[in-house]
């Protein structure tokens, strides 16, 4: 590590802390030659291997851009998209691999997007999973309906019915 002030090739770490989101380490350093202090931020690089075989650095912004297209016209804010992209990155980094297939990135997007907005989820899944017929959409919708009761209906009660109220 070169000192940014005097270009000395040595420095001493005074303090180390993780960043707020836990994705990097912030180190406070001091140069033994000029005694000036400076900060460095270290993060592990994450590479995405695309279908073509090409590789590129992982980008939260690219996740947000792709998902925002599926969310057009939906009640989803930029903050929601930023949180989704952060969740996706955390999921991918937790796998402990420096390189990950683009397909795995798509799979990591589907869960959080489904929780965020089901219509956006269907839009994204239809492109990502290459829906090519109405049956594909129907199958995806059937799965969503199986997990959630129709709007306006209460979930089925569990246990014996309540006794009638007397007034």
Secondary structure as UniProt FT lines:
FT   TURN            4..6
FT   STRAND          12..18
FT   TURN            20..21
FT   STRAND          25..30
FT   TURN            32..34
FT   STRAND          37..42
FT   STRAND          47..49
FT   TURN            51..52
FT   STRAND          55..57
FT   HELIX           60..70
FT   TURN            71..73
FT   HELIX           78..94
FT   TURN            95..96
FT   STRAND          99..101
FT   HELIX           102..116
FT   HELIX           118..128
FT   TURN            129..130
FT   HELIX           134..147
FT   TURN            151..152
//
